[in-house]
Amino acid sequence: MGLFILSRRERPDPLQPAWLAAHRRHGFREPLRLTAGDWRLDLFGALNGLGPQLVQRDNGDFAACTGVFFYRGARGTAGLGPLLDDFDGEGFPWSGSRGHFAVIVCKAGRMFLATDALGGYKVYHDGGRTLLSSSFTALRANLAQATPDAQGAWEYAWNGATYGTRTFIREIRQLRRGSLLTLGPQAEISTEYRLPARNAPQHASIDEAAEDYAARLRALFRVYAAGGGRFRTALSGGYDSRLMLALLLDAGLDPQVYVYGRAEDDD
């Protein structure tokens, strides 16, 4: 999936030696550094050895992503080119995008950051939004102090994640889902994703509703399948994991399946 760090150029270098050394030990390679205006971007490739997902143009424009990103049915760098062409700086084309991701776009010397509409891919920042990253530990490594946030700690302990803008450290916050930031003198939220204002579909029966939503899921997983790559999924015996496996098979994929527990367990 890779990771990114965005920082204002007047800040100290965010690549703290101890943090960077730890990531090297875990298999991350050296990041690619890009700059535009008041900001610098450090972009890391994924642990599978592939380089950063990045498209660059001769005029200095570029688009990069971390996480899993599809645009108009194309995955990763194949989708970044059309996105860079379509992006106008006024809004982000969430309706044409799928996956859990962060996208960084530089166009005409201006840099932008967008999060996915679901908020499945977390992006963290400091209080002044001078440092933003998909790595929680990168933020922590650059903090002078860390104060527990009681509400954030409670949410994390009970739910396994925090929601809204809080984390379990008061000095670290996270962006809301579906946010587009303009990275100028300040990192300003210029627009946020809104669900389309349309009437909910009317179904005559539960079976009709099930067929409708199953068709939507099948279409989505065919987009994932067309993007290529390897797929791996859990099989716990619960409804969610069985549905995921069924949709992957329906899309013509042969995913690797793993289960929880020990090798000697009966199930």
N, C-alpha and C positions, 0 to 999 in steps of 0.2 A: 504493500500500500504506500510505502514511502512516508515522508513527513516534510513539513515546511516550517520555517521561522521567518516572519516578517518583522523588521525593526526599523525605527527611525534612525537615520544615519548619524544624528548627534549622540545617540546612545552608545555606551561601550559595546564592543563586539559581543553578541549574544552567545557565540560558540565558546562556552566556558570549557576550559581544558579537561576537567574531571568528567563533565557530562559528555563531551565529545569522545574521550577515551573509552568510556563505558559503552557508548553506542558503537564504536569500532569493534570492541570485543564481542558485541552481539551480532556483528556482521554488516553493519552499515558502512558504506563507502564514503569517500569525501564528498561533501555537498558541492553543488554548483551555485555560485553566487551571481546574482543579477541585481542591477540597480536601476532605479528610475525616480527622478525627482528627489523627494526627501526620504525615500525608502530603499532598503536593500532586502533582497529575498535570498534565503539559503534553502536550497531545494535538494532533498535526499531521495535517492532511488529506493526501490523496494528491496526487501531482504532476499528475494530470489535472484539478485544479481543484475537485474535490468536497471538501466539508468533512469533518471527522472523522466516523467511524462511531460514533455515540453515541445511546443511548436514555436519557432522563431521566424521572423520575416526580416528581409534586408533593411527595412526602414526602422528597425528597432522594436516593432510591435512583437509581443509574444503572448502565449497562453500556456498555462501550466495547471496541472491538477494532481492532487493526492487522493487516495481512496479509490473507489470504483466509480468511474464516470462514463456515462453514455450520453451522446447527444445526437438526436435524429437517427437513432439506431446504431451509431458507430461508437466503438469503445475506445477510451483512452486517447492517445495521440491522434487516432483517426477521426475522433469527434472534435478535438481541439481546433483543428483547422477551420471547419465550418463555423464553429462557435466564434472564433476570432473574426471571421468575415461578418457574422450577423450582429455581433455585440456593438451597441451604440452608446454605452456609458450611461444611459438613462434607466435601464432596467435589465434584468437577467432573464433569459428564456427558460424559466423553470418548467414550463409546459412541455418543452421538447427535451428535457433532461431527465435521466433516470440514474439511480444508484445512490450511494452514500459517499459524499465527496466534499472537497473544498477546491475551488477554482480561483486562480489568480490570473488576471488579464492586465496587460499593459498595452494601451492604445493611444497613439499620439502623445506619448510621454506621460500619460496619466495611468496610475495603477489602481486596480480594483480587486476586491476579494468577495467571493460569493460562497455561501453555504447551501447545502441541499435543503429541499423543501420539507423533508421529514425531520431533519436535525439528527439523523443517525450518526453523522460524522462530526465529532465535537471539535470546536475551535476555541481555544482559550486566549485570554488577554489580561494584561495588567489593568490597574484602575484608570490610567490615562489613555489606554489603547495606543501606547507607543511600542508595544511588543505583543505580537499575536502569533500563535503557533498551534498546530495540531498535536503537539507534544506537551502534555501536562508537566512533565519533568523539566522541559526546557524553560518553562515559566518559573518553576520552583528554583531552578539553578541560578536564576537571575534576580531573585528576591533578596532584599536585605533582611527581611523578617517574614515569618509565616504565622498567622494567627488563626486558630480554629474558628470556623463558622458553624455555630451550633445547629442551625436549620439545615445547612448543607451536609453536615456530618450525619444528622438524623436521616435525611433522605438517602444518602449513600449507603448507610448501614442497613436500612430496611428495604430499599428498592434496588440496590446495586448500581445506581446512577443518580445523578442530580438533574433537575429540570429547571426550566427558566434560565436565569443568568447566574445562579449561585453555584459554587463548588464547596467542598469542605474546608477550603482555605479562603479567608476573607479577602486576601490581596489578589486572588486569582478569580476571574469571572469567565463566563463562556457566552459566546454569541447565541442569540436565538436562532431557531431554525428558519431557513429561508431569508437570510439577510444579505444585502448587497452593500458593501462599504466602499466609499471613495477615499483613497489614501492620498490626501493632500497634506497641507500643514497639520491637519488633524485627521484621524480615522473616523469619518462620519458615516453613519448608517443612512444611505440615500434612499433606499426602498426596502420593503419587506414583502415576502410572498403572502398573497391572500388567496384563499380558496375561491374558485370561480363562483360567481353569484348565479347559480342556476337551480332549478327545482330538482329535488331528489327524485330518482326514478320511482315510478309507482309499479308495484308488483302485485299480481293477483293472488299469489300464493308463496309460501316459503320455498317450494321447489323452483318456482320461476325466479325468485331472488337468488337462490343458490346457483342456478344456471347462468344468470347474468354475471355474478361476481366471479364464478369459475372461469367464464370466458375472458374476463378482464385479466385474471391472473395468468391464464394460458398465454394470452397475447404478450404480457410483460415478460414471461420466462422465455418466450421465443426470441424476444429482443436480446436477452442475456445470452441465449444459446448462439445467436448469430454473431455475437461479439467474439466468440472463440475463447480459448483458454481452458484451464483445468477447473473442475468444480468438486468441492468437498462439502459434505453435509453431515450433521449429526442424525442419528436414529435412536431416539430414546424410548419409543413406543407411545409417546404422547401425540395429541392431535396435530400440533404444529410441525413437528419433525416429519410425521408421515405425509402431511400435506406438501411440505417442501420437496420431499423425495418424489412424490407422485408427480408434481409439476415439472421437476427436472427430467424425469423419465418421459413425460408427455411431450416435452420439447425435443426429444430425441437424444438426450445426453446420457452418459454413462458415468455418473459421479462416483467418487470414492466416498465410502460411508464409514463413519466411526461411531463407536458407542462409548458410554461412560462406565467406569468401573474397572475392575481388575481382570486380568486374563483368566483367572481361575473361577470367576463368578459364573453361575449357571446360565444367566441370561446374557 
